[in-house]
Amino acid sequence: MTCPCCHQRILPRSSLPSTLDPPDELGRVRSDIEGVDLLSTVSVLPTEILALIFEYACSYTTSAYSLTSRSVSIGGETDWEEEMTNAGAGKYHYTQLVLSAVSSHWRQVMLSMPQLWTVVNLDIGRKRRLKEQAGIILRCFLEYSQKLPVFLSLRFSLLYAPQQLTLLDETVDSLIYENKARIQELRLVRPSDSWIQLVPLLSRLANFVVKHCPRIELLVPSECSHLTLVEHYGQVQLANYHTLTVLRLGHIAVDVALNLLRQCSNLIEFRNRNPEVYHHDEIELPDEPFSLVQLEIFEWHAHASMNGIFDEAMCAYVRLPSLRTLLLDLTLIGCSVHNSRSIADTLPDGLPTERITLLRCRDALDVFLKLRERPGFGPSRLPKLKSVTIAPKPLGVWFESALADLLEGRLRRGAIGSFRLEIHSEVRDEYFNHFGSRNSKTRQRFMEIVAGGINLEIVENGEPVNWQSWTGTLSRPG
């Protein structure tokens, strides 16, 4: 008799043993598998198949730390500051070394694929034994990657001496210097002076990330196109300011940040998060406009009251004709100007900006109003704008009526497509949402806007807003 589903033969009940002696059964199974080569199936795989398996197994370690493989921005994507904080060798298993130790055949296949040895991520402990182990691992990767470009990520101990004279260990330092032209990507956390002195010698370095840099002045080689600095309080000198296209700064003195923004004329992405109070009196403020014609992503945080003159200078003189994404974090304390309004005023008509994010901006409504179409027949204000995010929404402020004004102006200009407003409100402000501009009149305006060809989406605290059901009045709570 066979099973109708799997067509396997079903033994009659009488043919099954009535009792089963566990020891005898285990012994039978053990004898059946004794002498069988459990790796025989894998061993007969063609080398090409093994190579594909190894490439897949090592894909995380060869790509997860690559700076060029990351798309880093705000809004759900990888955050580069968090990546710097969490990066380390604790979760790094060196799959390449494990696979190479299984058999001579596997080792031969692994060594025939130098591209799998190009990414090294190391935690450098303070103890000599840990440093020696790191040196051995680094030597293996530098040798087995042959002549290919390499990416080094080195995270030094908190107690590691900045004045350390060696890079890692005397036995491996010479190999690092011999291969310095191959280092194209380098990430350093709490580096010693010896590593900072090595950086200007890396003639092919394209991507450089450094955090907790102890040195007063940091020298960046001429080929560097991507630079990330976190918690560095000294000066920064670039051998060639024109090659830099991506600049990400975190906890950097605001005068250094503004000076780099002004000098790096070919930037495509610039981010300045949590700037520190200015440190260098010799850095002069800009006194005339400067244009970054290729800049598409611009992020600027303005927090400290003592930094107001630098925020004001940035607003007054920067020109961003190609801007696509604008992110502003404006927690202003005692500043003499409304920086967010000033930035909005500097945005020229016709700018191809697609996304604007306002973080902790107390003048968010004023900025929003400045995005509306200007009267007359000049160029459209922001013809490609598709998304505005406000977090958090100022208490008791309503954006719906201003949004209707904005979209009606776009319709008159013939701009159709999708538009998304995302706001984050405090719980205590939700009561006010039933009043103000969430009423039947605003609902009717939105319906006419949608009928005209604009697909409108409003999201509050991560949930879609059902504006079609608004039936409130214009009255406010007493």
C-alpha positions as CSV (number, residue, x, y, z in Angstrom):
1,M,0.0,0.0,0.0
2,T,1.3,3.5,-0.9
3,C,0.5,6.9,0.6
4,P,-1.7,8.9,-1.8
5,C,0.2,12.2,-1.0
6,C,3.9,11.2,-1.1
7,H,3.6,7.8,-2.8
8,Q,5.8,6.2,-0.2
9,R,5.3,2.5,0.6
10,I,3.5,2.0,4.0
11,L,4.5,-1.0,6.0
12,P,1.7,-3.0,7.5
13,R,1.3,-2.7,11.2
14,S,2.2,-6.3,11.8
15,S,5.7,-5.8,10.2
16,L,6.7,-3.2,12.8
17,P,8.6,-4.4,15.8
18,S,6.5,-4.5,19.0
19,T,9.3,-3.3,21.1
20,L,12.4,-1.3,20.3
21,D,15.5,-1.5,22.5
22,P,17.0,2.0,22.6
23,P,20.6,0.8,23.2
24,D,20.4,-1.6,20.3
25,E,18.9,1.0,18.0
26,L,21.6,3.5,18.8
27,G,24.2,1.0,18.3
28,R,22.8,0.1,14.9
29,V,22.7,3.7,13.8
30,R,26.2,4.2,15.0
31,S,27.4,1.2,13.1
32,D,25.7,2.4,10.0
33,I,27.4,5.8,9.9
34,E,30.8,4.5,11.2
35,G,33.5,5.0,8.6
36,V,31.3,7.2,6.4
37,D,33.0,10.5,5.4
38,L,30.5,13.1,6.3
39,L,32.3,15.7,4.1
40,S,32.3,13.4,1.1
41,T,29.3,15.1,-0.5
42,V,30.9,18.6,-0.1
43,S,34.3,17.2,-1.1
44,V,33.1,16.2,-4.5
45,L,31.6,19.6,-5.3
46,P,33.3,21.3,-8.2
47,T,35.7,24.1,-7.2
48,E,33.5,26.6,-9.0
49,I,30.5,25.7,-6.8
50,L,32.6,25.8,-3.6
51,A,33.9,29.2,-4.6
52,L,30.3,30.5,-5.0
53,I,29.4,29.1,-1.5
54,F,32.5,30.7,0.0
55,E,31.7,34.0,-1.6
56,Y,28.2,33.9,-0.2
57,A,29.5,32.9,3.3
58,C,32.0,35.8,3.3
59,S,29.7,38.3,1.7
60,Y,28.8,39.9,5.1
61,T,32.4,40.4,6.1
62,T,33.5,41.7,2.8
63,S,30.6,44.2,2.3
64,A,29.2,45.1,5.7
65,Y,32.0,47.5,6.6
66,S,32.6,49.0,3.2
67,L,32.0,52.7,3.3
68,T,31.1,52.9,-0.4
69,S,28.4,50.2,-0.1
70,R,26.4,52.2,2.5
71,S,23.7,54.7,1.7
72,V,23.7,56.8,4.8
73,S,21.1,59.4,5.6
74,I,18.3,60.2,8.0
75,G,15.0,58.6,7.8
76,G,15.2,54.8,8.3
77,E,18.5,54.2,6.5
78,T,21.8,53.3,8.1
79,D,23.0,56.0,10.5
80,W,26.7,56.6,10.2
81,E,27.2,57.8,13.8
82,E,25.5,54.7,15.2
83,E,27.6,52.6,12.9
84,M,30.7,54.2,14.3
85,T,29.6,53.5,17.8
86,N,28.7,49.9,17.3
87,A,31.4,48.9,14.9
88,G,33.8,46.4,16.4
89,A,35.3,43.0,16.1
90,G,33.2,41.5,18.8
91,K,30.6,40.3,16.2
92,Y,33.2,39.6,13.5
93,H,33.9,35.9,13.1
94,Y,36.6,35.9,10.5
95,T,34.8,33.5,8.3
96,Q,37.7,33.4,5.9
97,L,40.0,31.9,8.5
98,V,37.4,29.4,9.7
99,L,36.8,28.1,6.1
100,S,40.5,27.9,5.4
101,A,41.0,25.7,8.4
102,V,38.5,22.9,7.4
103,S,40.7,21.1,4.9
104,S,43.6,21.6,2.5
105,H,41.2,21.7,-0.4
106,W,39.1,24.4,1.2
107,R,42.1,26.3,2.1
108,Q,43.4,26.1,-1.5
109,V,40.0,27.4,-2.8
110,M,40.0,30.3,-0.3
111,L,43.5,31.3,-1.1
112,S,42.6,31.4,-4.8
113,M,40.0,34.1,-4.1
114,P,41.9,37.2,-2.9
115,Q,38.8,39.4,-3.1
116,L,37.5,37.6,0.0
117,W,40.4,38.9,2.1
118,T,40.1,42.6,1.4
119,V,38.1,43.7,4.5
120,V,39.7,43.6,7.9
121,N,37.9,44.7,11.1
122,L,39.8,44.5,14.3
123,D,39.4,45.4,18.0
124,I,42.8,46.2,19.3
125,G,43.0,45.4,23.0
126,R,45.4,46.9,25.4
127,K,47.0,43.6,26.4
128,R,50.0,42.5,24.4
129,R,48.5,39.1,23.6
130,L,45.5,40.7,22.0
131,K,47.6,43.1,20.0
132,E,49.7,40.1,18.8
133,Q,46.6,38.2,17.7
134,A,45.4,41.3,15.8
135,G,48.7,41.5,14.1
136,I,48.6,37.9,13.0
137,I,45.1,38.3,11.6
138,L,46.0,41.5,9.8
139,R,49.1,39.9,8.3
140,C,47.0,37.0,6.9
141,F,44.5,39.3,5.3
142,L,47.2,41.6,3.8
143,E,49.1,38.6,2.3
144,Y,46.1,36.6,1.1
145,S,44.4,39.6,-0.6
146,Q,47.5,39.8,-2.7
147,K,47.7,43.2,-4.5
148,L,44.0,44.2,-4.3
149,P,42.8,47.4,-2.5
150,V,42.0,46.8,1.1
151,F,39.7,48.3,3.7
152,L,40.9,48.4,7.3
153,S,38.7,49.1,10.3
154,L,40.6,49.4,13.6
155,R,39.0,50.1,16.9
156,F,41.5,50.7,19.7
157,S,40.9,50.2,23.4
158,L,39.7,53.1,25.5
159,L,42.9,52.8,27.5
160,Y,45.1,52.5,24.5
161,A,48.0,55.0,24.8
162,P,47.8,57.8,22.1
163,Q,51.6,58.1,22.3
164,Q,52.0,54.4,21.3
165,L,55.0,54.3,18.9
166,T,54.0,51.2,17.0
167,L,51.0,50.7,14.7
168,L,50.2,47.3,16.1
169,D,53.3,45.2,16.7
170,E,56.9,45.3,15.6
171,T,56.4,42.2,13.5
172,V,53.6,43.5,11.4
173,D,54.3,47.3,11.2
174,S,56.7,46.9,8.3
175,L,54.1,45.0,6.3
176,I,51.6,47.7,6.9
177,Y,54.0,50.3,5.6
178,E,54.8,48.1,2.6
179,N,51.1,47.9,1.7
180,K,50.1,51.5,2.5
181,A,49.4,52.2,-1.2
182,R,46.8,49.5,-1.2
183,I,44.7,51.0,1.7
184,Q,41.8,52.7,0.0
185,E,39.4,52.7,2.9
186,L,40.3,53.3,6.5
187,R,38.3,53.6,9.7
188,L,40.0,54.4,13.0
189,V,38.5,54.7,16.4
190,R,40.7,56.1,19.2
191,P,43.8,55.9,17.0
192,S,47.3,56.4,18.3
193,D,49.6,59.2,17.1
194,S,51.5,56.6,15.0
195,W,48.3,55.9,12.9
196,I,47.5,59.6,12.5
197,Q,51.1,60.1,11.2
198,L,50.6,57.2,8.7
199,V,47.4,58.7,7.2
200,P,49.1,61.4,5.0
201,L,51.3,58.7,3.5
202,L,48.3,56.7,2.2
203,S,48.4,58.0,-1.3
204,R,45.4,56.0,-2.5
205,L,43.1,56.6,0.5
206,A,39.6,57.4,-0.9
207,N,37.5,56.9,2.2
208,F,38.6,57.9,5.7
209,V,36.6,57.7,8.9
210,V,38.1,58.7,12.3
211,K,36.5,59.0,15.7
212,H,38.2,60.2,19.0
213,C,41.2,61.6,17.2
214,P,43.7,62.8,19.8
215,R,45.9,64.9,17.5
216,I,45.6,68.7,17.3
217,E,45.8,68.7,13.5
218,L,44.6,66.1,11.1
219,L,46.1,65.8,7.7
220,V,44.0,64.2,4.9
221,P,45.7,62.9,1.7
222,S,44.9,64.3,-1.7
223,E,42.9,61.3,-3.1
224,C,40.4,61.3,-0.3
225,S,36.8,61.8,-1.6
226,H,34.8,60.6,1.4
227,L,35.6,62.0,4.9
228,T,33.8,61.3,8.2
229,L,35.0,63.0,11.4
230,V,33.4,62.3,14.8
231,E,34.6,63.9,18.0
232,H,37.7,65.5,16.7
233,Y,38.5,68.9,18.3
234,G,41.5,70.0,16.3
235,Q,42.1,71.6,12.9
236,V,41.6,69.7,9.7
237,Q,43.9,70.1,6.7
238,L,43.2,68.6,3.3
239,A,45.9,68.1,0.7
240,N,43.3,68.7,-2.0
241,Y,40.0,70.3,-1.0
242,H,38.5,69.8,-4.5
243,T,38.5,66.0,-4.5
244,L,36.2,65.7,-1.5
245,T,32.6,64.9,-2.4
246,V,31.2,63.5,0.8
247,L,31.8,65.2,4.2
248,R,30.1,64.0,7.4
249,L,30.9,65.7,10.7
250,G,29.7,64.9,14.2
251,H,30.7,66.8,17.3
252,I,33.1,69.0,15.4
253,A,33.8,72.6,16.2
254,V,31.4,74.8,14.3
255,D,34.1,77.0,12.9
256,V,36.0,74.0,11.5
257,A,32.7,72.7,10.0
258,L,31.9,76.0,8.3
259,N,35.5,76.5,7.1
260,L,35.5,73.0,5.4
261,L,32.1,73.7,3.9
262,R,33.4,76.9,2.3
263,Q,36.7,75.3,1.0
264,C,35.3,72.0,-0.3
265,S,33.7,73.3,-3.5
266,N,32.8,70.0,-5.1
267,L,30.8,68.5,-2.3
268,I,27.8,66.4,-3.1
269,E,26.8,65.5,0.5
270,F,27.5,67.6,3.6
271,R,26.3,66.7,7.1
272,N,27.1,68.7,10.3
273,R,25.6,67.1,13.4
274,N,25.8,68.3,17.0
275,P,28.5,70.9,16.4
276,E,30.7,72.0,19.3
277,V,31.4,75.6,20.3
278,Y,34.0,77.2,18.1
279,H,37.6,76.6,19.1
280,H,39.9,78.5,16.7
281,D,40.0,82.2,16.7
282,E,42.2,82.2,13.6
283,I,39.4,80.9,11.4
284,E,37.6,83.8,9.8
285,L,33.9,84.0,9.1
286,P,32.9,84.2,5.4
287,D,32.2,87.7,4.2
288,E,30.9,87.0,0.7
289,P,28.7,84.4,-0.9
290,F,30.1,81.0,-1.9
291,S,28.3,78.5,-4.1
292,L,28.4,74.7,-3.9
293,V,27.0,73.9,-7.3
294,Q,27.1,70.1,-6.9
295,L,25.7,69.8,-3.4
296,E,22.6,67.6,-3.3
297,I,22.3,66.7,0.5
298,F,22.7,69.3,3.1
299,E,22.3,68.8,6.9
300,W,23.0,71.5,9.5
301,H,22.4,71.4,13.3
302,A,22.3,74.6,15.2
303,H,22.2,74.1,19.0
304,A,24.6,76.2,21.0
305,S,23.9,79.9,21.5
306,M,27.5,80.8,21.2
307,N,27.5,79.4,17.7
308,G,24.9,81.8,16.4
309,I,27.3,84.0,14.5
310,F,28.5,80.9,12.5
311,D,24.9,79.8,11.8
312,E,24.0,83.3,10.7
313,A,27.1,83.4,8.4
314,M,26.2,80.1,6.8
315,C,22.6,81.2,6.2
316,A,23.8,84.5,4.7
317,Y,26.4,83.3,2.3
318,V,26.0,79.7,1.3
319,R,24.4,79.1,-2.1
320,L,23.0,75.6,-3.0
321,P,21.7,75.6,-6.6
322,S,21.5,71.8,-6.9
323,L,20.1,70.9,-3.5
324,R,17.8,67.8,-3.4
325,T,17.6,67.0,0.3
326,L,17.6,69.6,3.1
327,L,17.8,68.5,6.8
328,L,17.8,71.1,9.5
329,D,18.1,70.5,13.3
330,L,17.5,73.9,14.9
331,T,17.3,73.9,18.6
332,L,18.1,77.5,19.1
333,I,18.9,78.9,22.5
334,G,19.4,82.7,22.7
335,C,20.4,83.2,19.1
336,S,19.9,86.6,17.7
337,V,18.4,85.4,14.4
338,H,15.8,82.9,13.4
339,N,18.2,80.6,11.5
340,S,15.6,78.4,10.0
341,R,13.8,81.4,8.4
342,S,17.1,82.7,7.1
343,I,17.9,79.3,5.5
344,A,14.5,79.3,3.8
345,D,15.0,82.8,2.5
346,T,18.3,81.7,0.9
347,L,16.6,78.9,-1.1
348,P,16.4,80.3,-4.7
349,D,13.3,79.7,-6.9
350,G,13.5,76.6,-9.1
351,L,15.7,74.7,-6.7
352,P,15.4,70.9,-7.4
353,T,15.0,70.0,-3.7
354,E,12.9,66.9,-3.2
355,R,12.9,66.5,0.6
356,I,13.0,68.8,3.5
357,T,13.3,67.7,7.2
358,L,12.9,70.1,10.1
359,L,14.1,68.7,13.4
360,R,13.4,70.6,16.6
361,C,12.6,73.7,14.6
362,R,10.5,76.2,16.6
363,D,9.9,78.2,13.4
364,A,8.7,75.2,11.4
365,L,5.5,76.8,10.4
366,D,7.2,80.0,9.2
367,V,9.6,77.9,7.1
368,F,6.7,75.9,5.7
369,L,5.0,79.1,4.7
370,K,8.1,80.2,2.8
371,L,7.9,77.1,0.6
372,R,4.7,78.3,-1.0
373,E,4.6,79.7,-4.5
374,R,5.4,83.4,-4.8
375,P,2.9,85.6,-6.5
376,G,3.6,86.6,-10.1
377,F,4.9,84.6,-13.1
378,G,8.5,83.9,-12.1
379,P,10.0,80.4,-11.8
380,S,8.3,77.8,-9.6
381,R,9.4,77.9,-5.9
382,L,10.4,74.3,-5.4
383,P,9.1,72.4,-8.4
384,K,10.4,68.9,-7.4
385,L,9.5,69.0,-3.7
386,K,7.9,65.7,-2.7
387,S,8.2,65.4,1.0
388,V,8.3,67.5,4.2
389,T,9.1,66.0,7.6
390,I,8.6,67.9,10.8
391,A,9.8,66.4,14.1
392,P,8.5,67.2,16.6
393,K,5.6,69.5,15.6
394,P,5.5,72.6,17.7
395,L,2.8,72.5,20.3
396,G,-0.5,74.0,19.2
397,V,0.7,74.7,15.6
398,W,-1.4,73.4,12.7
399,F,0.1,72.8,9.2
400,E,-2.9,71.6,7.3
401,S,-4.1,75.0,6.1
402,A,-0.6,76.0,5.1
403,L,-0.2,72.6,3.3
404,A,-3.4,73.3,1.3
405,D,-2.0,76.8,0.3
406,L,1.2,75.1,-0.8
407,L,-0.4,72.4,-2.9
408,E,-3.0,74.8,-4.5
409,G,-0.1,77.0,-5.6
410,R,1.7,74.0,-7.1
411,L,-1.5,73.0,-9.0
412,R,-1.7,76.5,-10.5
413,R,1.9,76.0,-11.7
414,G,0.9,72.6,-13.3
415,A,2.9,70.5,-10.8
416,I,1.2,67.2,-10.2
417,G,2.4,63.9,-8.6
418,S,2.8,62.8,-5.0
419,F,3.3,64.8,-1.9
420,R,3.9,63.6,1.6
421,L,3.7,65.5,4.9
422,E,5.1,63.6,7.9
423,I,4.7,65.1,11.3
424,H,5.6,63.8,14.8
425,S,3.4,65.2,17.6
426,E,3.6,65.0,21.3
427,V,0.7,63.1,22.9
428,R,-0.5,66.2,24.8
429,D,-0.9,68.0,21.4
430,E,-3.3,65.4,19.9
431,Y,-6.3,67.1,21.6
432,F,-5.7,70.2,19.6
433,N,-5.8,68.2,16.3
434,H,-9.6,68.1,16.5
435,F,-9.7,71.9,16.3
436,G,-7.7,74.4,14.3
437,S,-7.4,73.6,10.7
438,R,-8.6,70.0,10.7
439,N,-12.1,70.8,9.6
440,S,-14.5,70.1,6.7
441,K,-13.3,73.2,4.8
442,T,-9.7,72.0,4.8
443,R,-11.0,68.5,3.8
444,Q,-12.8,70.0,0.8
445,R,-9.6,71.8,-0.3
446,F,-7.7,68.6,-0.1
447,M,-10.3,66.8,-2.2
448,E,-10.0,69.4,-4.9
449,I,-6.2,69.1,-4.8
450,V,-6.4,65.4,-5.2
451,A,-8.9,65.7,-8.0
452,G,-6.4,68.1,-9.7
453,G,-3.7,65.4,-9.9
454,I,-1.8,65.5,-6.6
455,N,-1.6,62.3,-4.6
456,L,-1.6,63.6,-1.0
457,E,-0.4,61.6,2.0
458,I,-0.3,62.8,5.6
459,V,1.4,60.7,8.2
460,E,1.4,61.5,11.9
461,N,3.5,59.6,14.4
462,G,4.0,56.8,11.9
463,E,0.2,56.3,11.1
464,P,-1.7,57.6,8.0
465,V,-4.1,60.4,8.7
466,N,-7.6,59.9,7.4
467,W,-8.2,63.5,6.3
468,Q,-11.3,62.5,4.3
469,S,-13.2,62.1,7.6
470,W,-12.5,65.5,9.0
471,T,-15.7,67.2,10.1
472,G,-14.5,69.6,12.8
473,T,-15.2,73.3,12.9
474,L,-12.9,76.3,13.0
475,S,-13.4,76.9,16.7
476,R,-10.6,76.4,19.2
477,P,-10.7,75.1,22.7
478,G,-11.1,77.8,25.3
